[in-house]
């Protein structure tokens, strides 16, 4: 997916979160949106994927040269954020099955294979409400990594992950990197590849 932002700005009441953000995100490239906590990284991602309307400027999405209407962007992307909700009443298996009723699984994987790749198979019949924060984050990342998408948005992806799960995250990220546009919002250099194009949101204050 190619995303072209032209003078994007966002404000709440009289406070500008960012202003005049212009950038071209190229297909199958990895980008890191950097800045301290509270600097507006998450808000910028939400504007870029179409959840929040900009207060100014414009944004265009396309795949293989064909434009995608903003209301259709959601069907072409995958998202994982710490603030994204899971359905606590579901088991892990039910959550995976439910997610892929609306999204296509990447490649030719089965539900069983996706569950195995979460690394949480021993808890597949456990209620999500009883998961630790790290297990929930790992499940969110798994759903995003294994969703067929043209663009992957990751916000502070290793939040609540232990050392073993961080290595799992990197294994998944490296595998998907060549085939997908990836945008990672982070203030931690250990969450994104060193070769990622870095965008400091503080430049747009």
Steps between C-alpha positions, in 0.01 A plus 500: 500500500612853424385774738545863404445760772487865396511764776307278741412671828302389803379692799269448796322821596780759477792262549688393188622140522701535179500744210586495130612137488598409142649165409483221244498150647611263226376141450683222683717737701532525879463831684549600862304796635700613799454742788449501878184383675210734438655657191221392264637183339183299565279782375701523179461125440125523554475781247716307252284187521179702477356463848531871579427779252778758459437859606682613187679366194424184308600136483488255210536121499571277201598144417677423173405845373129462576354751747319372810216707645559594863194302612647188335850525646416290804451189286858531372686545828587323824544670837648411839501749787507467880171694521319277251233291670462124485175323588565382855214247496660306214764235530815543295365257241167684481681835467710373210200342328293817545775727365541294185130503427561863398862488384688266268787292637837587350632234265349155515502459878215336686340607827690219669831629364426856609420379852824302510700801378373716787710287732196486728346171388499359852257781587277471191192408708572756771286813525677812374385675819742275690798579276790706629564835332792342316287214369237744378760706319645188339151400380439847354832486316427149370166605355669793325801306373285223352237722340527543124565872465675759290609705800577406860472760777674424830481735798754438779500130399712351779294654781464243783709238315772306680839423346383174338193667351708788366711251308179341371386847388821551305473160333147585382596851390801388295291237322230746394725796423575433130133480400325779689517872571568527875456805721624471858437772758759474774731684737711185535768423240472129584149487349589580139772394255810719480446541124147639545441852375461712813250785532527721810152628577646789702593659169131555437405680822 
